[in-house]
Amino acid sequence: MPQLRIPAVFMRGGTSNAIVFHQKDLPADRRLWDDIFLAAIGSPDPYGRQLDGMGGGFTSVSKVCVIGPPTRADADIDYTFAQIPVKEQRVEYVTNCGNMSSAMGPFAVDEGLVRASDPNGEALVRIHNTNTKKIIHARFPLVNGCAAVDGDLEIPGIADKGAPVRLDFIAPGGAATGKLLPTGNVRDTLDVPGVGKIEVSMVDAANPCVFVRARDVGLTGAELPSVTEANTDALRKLAAIRCAASVAMGITRDITEAATRLSNPAIGFVSVPQDATLLSGATLHANDIDLTGRMIARGQAHRDLPLTRTLCMAVASRIVGSIVHEATRATDNPDAELRIGMPSGVMHAAAIVRNNKGAWEAERGSFLRTQRRLFEGSVLVRGSRVALA
């Protein structure tokens, strides 16, 4: 059976890669999308390498984005994100990818979907993420009407510097559960099977997360990913806590369902600023950060920090009484930039959070990322794997 040829662009956004499709080039029946995305990325792959597709064997490079016309008056484009598990035959649409969000505005401008008034000025693209129903504002420089690539911004995990893309996540609270604090509490104590009682903070900003103290699961918080992944007891505890939190947050009905829904919530462990060895071999000093943070996804320790999870961590750091706030360096300015130490270096974030008559509200979360278009043309998928071929 012949292969199916679909126009596509391959892009880097922050520390992620994804295939980007125009919605018009995909079937109108979205039930047919999954087969196309799985075949294009190369999943499921029991060997974990995705050599027969465009994926790279890690969740951060096993992604698909779809851009279409806006369905909201306050947006310029609709953006649907699909996470493709490496070894499983499943496509997940329940979360957004903040890193790839940084590439969506430049894609829209370069494809002629959005036109800027000044071809050598700054573009503003209002992005409606259909996964979370939230609005993201992307601002970035232009060169001759196209998104700039070269610049002075260096982000951990990317070898080259690039032009900055500022992302403002507008009112990010309640992206999945409808509430910034799904249980109504800044801090809860969960009775977790196989773990016991443990204090957590469950926060839903951009994407829902549960945060624990690193020491409560037998970690220092400064471990490199390989060390964390070798600690099977800590991973077991984190997985169990994540499942218990999923039920407590109302994301899943029970522990059994939570064990199969791996994208939400994510789990992170935090600790006070401390010296740490980076993946590059360099030393990150405690004085250069305000918080030490790590995230786990599908049993894998992230090499950096996923952007929307980082936004959630930043928001949590400004909620007085939370586990994250407890570990964050004290400041007189709650709107100040937050420097989070992670395995690849320092993630810079900002979150504006207010306590309005006893109720916490997240007004905005912001980041700077870089992006680059890597390849444009067509992606070929096996016709035998796609129902409409």
N, C-alpha and C positions, 0 to 999 in steps of 0.2 A: 504494500500500500504506500502511495507517495506521501512525502512529508508535507505538513501544512506550514505555509509561510505567512507570518503575521508581522506587520510593521511594529518596530519597537525601538526604544532607546535604553542603553545600559548606563546607569548613573551611580556615582558615589554621592551620598549625602552624609556629612559628618563621618562617622566611623562605620557606616553601613553601605552596602551595595544592593541595588535592586534593578529588575527589569521594569521599565515604565511603558505602559500601553495607553493609547488613546481609547477611551470608552467606545468610540464609534467603530474601532477596528475589532471589537470583540462581539460575540453574539448578544443579541438583545435579551435572550433568555440567560439570566445569570447562573442558573443551575449548570450551565455548560462551562462556566469559567474554571471550575476546579480542575477538570481534566487537563485543560490547556496550561494552567499555572504549574501543576505537578509535572507535566511533561517538559515544559520549558526549563524549569529549575533543576529537574533530575531527581525527583523524589517519587516514591520512597527508595532509599538506597541503603540496603543492609550493611554495606561497607562504610557508610558514613562520609563519603567523599564527593558524591554528586558529579562524578566525572562525565556522565552522559547528559549533563545539563549545564545550566549557567550558575548553579549554586556552588558554594565553596566549602561545604561541610560544617559550617557553623551557622547558628541562628542569625547572626548579624549580617550574613551574606546570602541568606536564603529567603528573599523577599520579592514581592511584586507590588507595584503601585499602578493604579488606574486613574486617569485624569479625564474629567468630563465637564460639561457645562454646569453652571451653578444651579442649585435647586433652592437657594436662599437669596434674598435680596441684599443681604450684607456680605455676600461673597462674590469673588470673581471666578472661582473654579470649585468643583467638587473633587475631592481626593479620597479614594478608597484604598486602604492598605490591606495586604494579605500576607500573613506570616506562614511560611511553608516549613513544617517539621522536616528534618533531614531524613529520618528513618521511617516515617509514618505516612500513610496515604490519607492525608487530611490537610485541608486549608482552613486557616483560622482568620476570622474577620473581627474578632472581639476587641482588639486593641489598635492603637495608633503607634507608628514608629516616629519618634521625634527627630531622629537623625535624618531619615528620608524626607521628613517634612521640609527640611532645609533645601532640598533639591526641587521641590514642586513649584515654587514661584519661578525660579530660573527656567525650568522646563516650560512653564506656561508662556513666559515671555519669548523664549527662543523658538517656540512652536507657533507664535503669532496668536495665541489665545488671549493674551493680555498685551495692550500697547501702552507704553509709557510716554508721557508728554515730552520729556527731554531724553534723547537717545544716549546722552553722555552724563546723565544725572543719576538719581536714585529711583528705583522702582519700588512700588508697594503693591503686593499681591495679597488679597484677602482669600484665605484658603478655608473651605468648609470640609473638615474631616468627617466623612460619613460614618466612620466606625464609632466615634465618640459624640457626634453631633455638636462639636465645638469649633470655634473660629480661631484661626491662627493668622497673624499678620507677619508677612515676610518682607523685609526691606533689604535691598542689596544694590550695589553699584552697577551701572551699565557702561558698556563700551560699544559705540556704534550701534546702539539698539539691542545689543545682546548682553546677557548676564556676564559680568566680569568673572574671570577665573583667577588671574594673578593678583596677589596682594600680600600683605604682611602678617596675616593672622595665622598663627600656628596652634593646632589643637592636638592634644595627646593622642597617639595612635596613628597619626597621619604624617608621613615623612616630609611632605612638601607644604609650604605655606600657601595660603590662598586668599581670595577676596572674601570679606566677611558677609555672612547672611545673618541678620538679626531676626530672631523668631520671638514673637510675643504671643503667648498662649492666653487668650482672653477668657476670664472667668472659668478657669480649668476645673473647679470643684465639681464633684459628682458626675464625672465622665461616664462611669459604668453603673454606679449604684444610685445616682441622683442626689447624693449627699457627700459633702466634703469629709465628714466624719460619719461613716455608715452606721456605727452603733450609737452615735450621739455622744461618745466619750472620747476624750483626748488620749486616755490610756485604759486598757482593759487587762484583766487577768484571764487567760485561757487555760482550761484544764485539758491538756493535750494527751491523748492516748500514747503511751510509750515514752512520754517526755515528762509529764507532770504539769504543775501549775507554772505558768510563765507570763511575765508582763510583756505586753506588746502595744504598739500604736498602729491602728488601722486607719489609713488615709486614702481618699480617692481624689486625686488631682491629676488630670491628664490621663492617668491610668491608675487603677487601684493597687496599693501596696500594703504590706504588713512589715513593720520594722521591729527588730529585736536587738538587745544588747549583744555584742559579739561574745562577751564573757559568759553569757547565759547559755550559750550552745557550745562552749569549750573552745572558743577561738579568741585570738588577740584582736582581730579586726584588721591587722596589717598584712595578712597572708597574701602571697602571690596565688593566682588561680590554681596552679598545679598543686600547691600545698593544701589549699581548701578542698580540691577534688580528691586528694588522697586521704582526707579525714572523713571516712565513711560514716562515723558516728555523728559528726556534726551535720553532714548532708542529710542523714536520716532524720535528725531532729528538725532541721529546717523544713524538710518536705512535710513532716507531720504537722508542724506549726502552720505552714502555708495552707494545708487542707482545712485545719480547724478554723483558721481565719476566714477562709472562703465561705464557710457555712455561717460564721458569725456576721459577716458582712452582707449576707443575703445573696451572694453571687451564685452559690450552688445549694442544693437542698440537703445534701448529706456528704459525709466523708468520701463515700464511694464515687459519687459524681465529681467531687473536687479533685480526686486523684486522676481523673481523666481529662479535666479541663485545666491544662497546664499554663495557659497564658495569663489568666487572671485568678487571684491577684498574684503579683510578683512578691518575692520576699527579699529583704535586705537586712544586713546586720551592720551596726554602726558602733563607733568608739570615739573617744576623744582624739584630738590631734596628736599624732605620734610619728616618730621617724619610721620610714619604711623603705624597703628596696623595691625599685620599679622593675618592670619587665625589661627595660633597657639596661639594667644593671646599675643605674644611677641611684643615689640616695635622695629621697624626698624628706625634707626636714619639717618637724612639727610646727615650727614658727611660720612656715609658708602656707599653712592651711588652717581652716576653721573647723573641720570635721573630717573624720575618716569613715568612708562608706564603701560597701561592697554589695553587689547584687548577684542573685542566683537565677538562672533561667533553665528549666528542663534538666536540672541536675548539673548544669555546667556553670562554673564561676565566670562571670563576665570579665573580659580582659580590660574593659573600660567601664563606663556606666551608660546604660541605655538612656536616651535623652528624656523621654517622658517619665521614666522612673526617677531620673535625677530631679526633674521638676517636682515630682511628688515628694522626694526627699527634702528638697529645698523648702517647699511649702511646710512640711512637717517640722522643719528646723525652726520655723517662726511661730509655731503653735506652742505657747507656753505650757509646760507640763508633759509634753510628748517625750517619748524615748529618744527621738532625734534631737529635740531641743536640749534635752539633758546633756547630750554629748557634744553639743556645738559650743564653740568659743563664745563667751558672752560679748555682747556689743550694745552700745547705746543707740545704735541706728538699725532698727529691724528691717529697713529697706536696703541696707548695704549689700554689696556683692558678697556671695558666699563662695568660699574656696573649698572644694571637696577633694580630699586625697583619695586616689583610686590607683589600681595597678599600673595604669599607663601614665599617670602624672596627676595633674590638677584639673578638675572640671570647675569652670566658673559659671555660676548661676545667680539669678536674682529672683526673689519672690516677694510680692506685695500682699501681705496677709493682715486682715484687720479683725479685731474682736468687736462686734457690733451688738451691744447690749447682752453680752454673754454668749453670743453665737459667733463662731469663727467663720470668716469668709475669705476666700482667695480671689483677689482682684486680677492678678496677672502673674505669669511666670515668664522669664526671658532668658535667652541664650544667644551666643554667637557660634556659628558653625561655618564650615566651608563646604563647597560642593564642586563637582566637575562632571561634565558629560564625557563618558568614556568611549562609547560606541553607538552608532546609529545605523539603522538598516532594517533587517528583518530577523526575527528569531524563528528557527525551524523546529517543529515538534513532530514526533512520530505520528503519522496518521492513524496507526493502529491503536494509539492510546487516547485518541480524542473522539468523542461520540459523534460529532458533527462531520467528521472527515469522510 
